[in-house]
Amino acid sequence: MVRVSGVPYEVTLEKSEESTQSLSKIQSPCVNICQVFQGTHFCKGCGRSVMEIELWEGYSDPMKAAIIDKSKTRLEVLHGKV
């Protein structure tokens, strides 16, 4: 169900085999520990911000690599290892 200008209507999309495969060479760093550190907006499992998680599929590979690097540092800081 999709809403356009407040009017609901149904849309059926057929996915081709090609469209279901990610063109990105960098996969999500999600480790299925989807909880946010108290008082932050960073995931306890992967270290990404909620916004980075939501927008992940739209990022270029260089941006994904930069986010993964930042996330590793965030996790170390948030887990008190730095």
Secondary structure per residue as TSV (DSSP state, phi and psi in degrees):
chain	resnum	aa	ss	phi	psi
A	1	M	-	360.0	131.3
A	2	V	E	-124.8	143.3
A	3	R	E	-111.7	131.2
A	4	V	E	-126.4	121.4
A	5	S	T	52.0	38.6
A	6	G	T	79.5	-1.0
A	7	V	E	-103.1	119.5
A	8	P	E	-78.3	141.5
A	9	Y	E	-153.0	156.2
A	10	E	-	-94.8	142.0
A	11	V	-	-129.5	132.6
A	12	T	-	-111.2	124.5
A	13	L	-	-114.4	131.2
A	14	E	-	-99.4	129.4
A	15	K	-	-98.2	130.9
A	16	S	-	-81.1	162.0
A	17	E	H	-59.0	-37.8
A	18	E	H	-65.1	-39.5
A	19	S	H	-74.6	-18.4
A	20	T	H	-84.3	-13.3
A	21	Q	S	-91.4	131.8
A	22	S	-	-70.2	136.3
A	23	L	S	-80.8	-14.5
A	24	S	-	-75.6	142.5
A	25	K	S	-89.9	-12.3
A	26	I	S	-104.1	119.0
A	27	Q	-	-87.8	163.0
A	28	S	-	-60.2	138.3
A	29	P	-	-82.7	9.3
A	30	C	-	-55.7	133.9
A	31	V	-	-118.6	17.8
A	32	N	S	61.0	32.6
A	33	I	-	-117.5	76.2
A	34	C	-	-93.3	77.1
A	35	Q	-	-134.9	149.0
A	36	V	B	-102.3	136.7
A	37	F	-	-59.3	135.5
A	38	Q	T	-57.6	131.7
A	39	G	T	81.1	5.2
A	40	T	S	-130.8	-178.9
A	41	H	S	-122.3	31.6
A	42	F	B	-109.4	137.5
A	43	C	B	-72.1	136.5
A	44	K	T	-69.4	-26.1
A	45	G	T	-84.5	-50.8
A	46	C	T	-109.4	-15.0
A	47	G	-	82.7	0.2
A	48	R	-	-80.7	155.9
A	49	S	B	-75.4	161.9
A	50	V	H	-58.1	-40.4
A	51	M	H	-65.9	-40.9
A	52	E	H	-62.6	-37.6
A	53	I	H	-65.3	-47.6
A	54	E	H	-62.6	-36.1
A	55	L	H	-97.7	3.4
A	56	W	G	-48.9	-49.5
A	57	E	G	-63.2	-22.1
A	58	G	G	-88.8	-8.8
A	59	Y	S	-79.9	148.6
A	60	S	-	-74.0	163.6
A	61	D	H	-59.2	-42.0
A	62	P	H	-61.3	-37.5
A	63	M	H	-67.4	-41.5
A	64	K	H	-60.8	-43.1
A	65	A	H	-61.5	-42.1
A	66	A	H	-64.5	-41.1
A	67	I	H	-64.3	-41.9
A	68	I	H	-62.4	-43.0
A	69	D	H	-60.8	-46.8
A	70	K	H	-62.6	-38.9
A	71	S	H	-63.9	-38.7
A	72	K	H	-62.0	-43.2
A	73	T	H	-65.3	-43.6
A	74	R	H	-57.0	-46.7
A	75	L	H	-61.0	-41.7
A	76	E	H	-61.1	-44.2
A	77	V	H	-66.3	-48.2
A	78	L	H	-68.4	-27.9
A	79	H	T	-90.1	3.3
A	80	G	T	74.1	25.4
A	81	K	-	-94.8	0.7
A	82	V	-	-117.0	360.0
